[in-house]
Amino acid sequence: MAIETTTLGVLGLIAIMTLTTLVTRFGGVFIMSFLRISPRIESFINTMASSVLIAIIVPMAVSGDLGALAALVATGVAMLVIRKPLPAIAMGLLAAAVVRYF
């Protein structure tokens, strides 16, 4: 299946991605409404979030360019120092932009 990269095709793709995101978000909440959140399930949810994050970061650290590595290090250091995610992400973006500019 191929979708043309015209304005209508791009808008169609955005609509499909939006619908998929909404279905998975609301579907997850709907399914979890039938489960009692036990300590085991809570531990699974917390661990799963970390696993997804690691699955995204490790390939970037191994095969990414210098800008990606700078962003990773800057974000990690900022997170350890200030312990707030949004400023840490901003530091990572800034570090990647500076490295890629020069």
N, C-alpha and C positions, 0 to 999 in steps of 0.2 A: 504494500500500500504506500502510495506516495502522495504527499500533500504539497501543492504548489506554494511557493514562497511569495505569493501575492498578498496584498493587504487582507483579503478575505481568508486566505489560507492561514496566515499568521494569527488573525483573530480567532479562527477556528481552533488552532492549536492551544491558544491561551485559554479558550473556553473549556477545552477538554482537560487541560491541566488543572484548571480551577475546579471543575466538577470532580475530578479524581481526588484532589486534595480535600475538598469538602466531604466526600463520601468516606474517605479513610479517617478523617478527624472525627466526624460525627458517628461513624460506624464503630470506631474504637470506644468512644464514650458510651454508646448504646450497649455494646457487648460487655464493657466493664460494669455497667449498671446492674448486671445480673450476678456479679461476683462479689463475694465478701472480701474486702482487702485484708488479707491475713499478713502477718510479718513476712512470710515466705514470698507472697505475691509482691509486696512492697519492695522487698530486696531484689526480686527479679526486675521490676520496673526501673529501680535505681541503677542496677548493673547494666541493663540493656541500654540505657541512655549513654553510659560511659563507653560501652562497647561500640556503639554507632559512632561516637566521637573519635575513638581510637581508630576505627576502620577508615575514617576519612583523613585523619591527620598522618598516620604512618606512611601511606603511599606518597603523600605530598612531601614528607620529610626525606624519604629515600630517593625519589626520582624527580622532585621539584627543582626549579631553578634557584638561584641565589636569593631572589626576591621572596619566594615562597618560604625558604628556610629562615630568612630574616623576619618575616611575618610570624612564623611559628615561634621563634625564640623570643621576639619582642612581646608577643601575646602571653606566652608562658611566664616570662619574667614580670610583666605588668600584673598578671593575675596573682602571682605570688606576693607582690609588694602591696598592691592596692585592694585586692580581693573584690573587685567589682567587674563584672563581665563586659559591660558596654565600653568603659574607658580602655579596657585591655584590648578589645577588638579594634577600637580606634587606633591604639598604638601599633597593633599589628598591621593594619592597613597603611598607616603612615610609614612604617618601616619598609614595607614592600614597595610603596610608591617612591620613597627616597632611593632605595637600592636600584630599582628599575630605571629611575630617571638618570642616575649617574652610572 
